[in-house]
Amino acid sequence: MTNVGKSQPAPAATRVRSAAIFGSRGAIGAALCAHLAEQGCEVLYTGSRRGAVPTAPGVTPFSFDLTDENSIKTAAAMMKERPPECTIIATGVLTLPDGTGPERTLKRLDPGAMGEVLALNTVGPALIAKHILPLMPRDQRFVFAALSARVGSISDNNLGGWHSYRVSKAALNMLLKNFALEMGRTHKDGVIVGLHPGTVDSVLSQPFQTNLPDGQLTEPNAAAEKLLNVLAGLNAQDSGKVFDFAGKVVPA
């Protein structure tokens, strides 16, 4: 996979015809939208808190709030006539709006901050799944993915710290596994996965980019292309897992 600024048209067999991006104004979400549009996605639902996105053929903007289930329910209802064959939740929080960052020690645990992180990183995506997954056809392949993180892996945790963020992503990964098992009983071709995009140059990562090793920081365009390539290669046997940007399974 090459890190190019503009993606090449996807082959007809792998082209996504309809997609929904929850979090289309973020660095990765915006890049995902751009790549999908360039690849010929016919129906592209682009969701943000304000619902404001550049107009383009096939683009249908919508507004939603991760902490407001009614807004998510309304967005899903709008997609009912043509459900997205690929849904990506490109949202997440590491530093809260008030500047509260990840806790490096248990002494800094705060129940209010922890609850807010869980609401945005875990509960919100779960509510999106609650209202989007029932729209999926039983006899066709679909993809439902959420941005996760390697630090959500329990077995790969050798440093500790970042308590709320780690817990929120570990819980998200468990929910995705649960959803994959439940949907797999009736939707044999469904793919429900988590995605670890790596360290992407974004608002989320900016406070933590100092002293990163050379080559570890990825531009959003390149990250989006890699993630879409990973999703294109997955099948029902991969459902319930978490994959990194290189297509490798992140351990649970």
Secondary structure, 3 states (H helix, E strand, C coil): CCCCCCCCCCCCCCCCCEEEEECCCCHHHHHHHHHHHHCCCCEEEEEECCCCCCCCCCEEEEECECCEHHHHHHHHHHCCCCCCCEEEECCCCCCCCCCCCCCCCHHHCCHHHHHHHHHHHHHHHHHHHHHHHHHCCCCCCEEEEEECCHHHCCCCCCCCCCHHHHHHHHHHHHHHHHHHHHHHCCCCCEEEEEEECCEECCCCCHHHCCCCCCCCEECHHHHHHHHHHHHHCCCHHHCCCEEECCCCECCC
